[in-house]
Amino acid sequence: MTMERGIDVSENNGTVDWKAVAAEGISFAIIRLGYGRGYLDSMFYENYNGALAAGLKVGVYYYSYALDEAAAEAEARYMLEILRDAGIAPEDLAMGCWFDMEDADGYKARHGNPGNDVITEMCFQFILECNRQGYNCGVYASLDWLLNRIDTSVFADYVPIWCAEWGDRCSFDRATLWQDTNELVIGGETFDGDYVL
């Protein structure tokens, strides 16, 4: 059985050659819409439209800088406002919406490092706000965070999990998406690579 292959992208990838991506057999793309308190990814519209034009299924993700539940809910409302303004309905997002919960640049650690209960509740509030407005939403995190920071046992079965774990298999049983590498080379450009599980 061949798993469905995709990539996730942000402005950090620069201008993506979506035709080349599709030609490599990539079937979906999850595109960063924004981050933090109301920051739109500068390449969001270009990436969204480019991926669609190339025939890929799309989803969006939002990188969180929230430190409490209210801030996470505000991030969700901002993302949903952008989607509504762009005319992107839930049915347009075959790969759904994702709340990116990590601390790649140490921001959370520098600002008091919210406890595990707060981290979990932030995920829950973001997802709930999306669900209230008709958008399916899941959580993206590393295997370490899924095991040690986010209490995924409080999520119902309808909450998808996207697990980042480099290697040849995904250890997190509940994952529906798996980010297996940050070194997927397509047309000389390097991407994060993902699989549907």
C-alpha positions, 0 to 999 in steps of 0.5 A: 500500500502506498501512502499519500504524500504531501508537503507543508509550506510557509513563507520560509520556503520562498516561491514554490514551483507548484507544477514541479511539486505536483509532477513529483506525485505530491497530492496535498499541501498544508499551507501556513496561514499565519502565526501569533497575534494576527500575523498573516503569512506573506505567501499564504494566498500565493501558496494556496492558489498555486497549490489548488491550480496544480491540482493539490488538495489543501489544508492550512495551519496556524503557528501559535504564540499563545501563552493562555487559552484566551490568546489561542482562541483569538488566534483561531478567530483571526485564522477564521476571519482570513478564511472567510474574507478569502472565501475559503469554506470548510469544504475547500480544505480537504486537508483541514485546519491545524493548530501548530503547537510547538516552541521552535524558536523558544518564545514560550520558554522565554515567556514563562513556559505555560504548563501542560494543562494550559498547553492542552487547554490552548489546543482545545480552545483553538479547535473548539472555535474552529469547530463552532464555525464549521471548520475541522481542526486538529493539532500538529506537534512533535512526538515529544510534545504529544507524549509529554506536553499535550494531554491528547487523552482529553481530545475526542476521536474526531480531533485529528493529530498530525505528528512530527517524527523524523524517521521511517515510521510514526510511533504515535498510534492516533496520528492521522498525518505524519511529518516524517522529514524536513529534507524532502527535495523537490526540484532542488528545493527542500520541504517538510514531507508528510504522509496521510496515515 
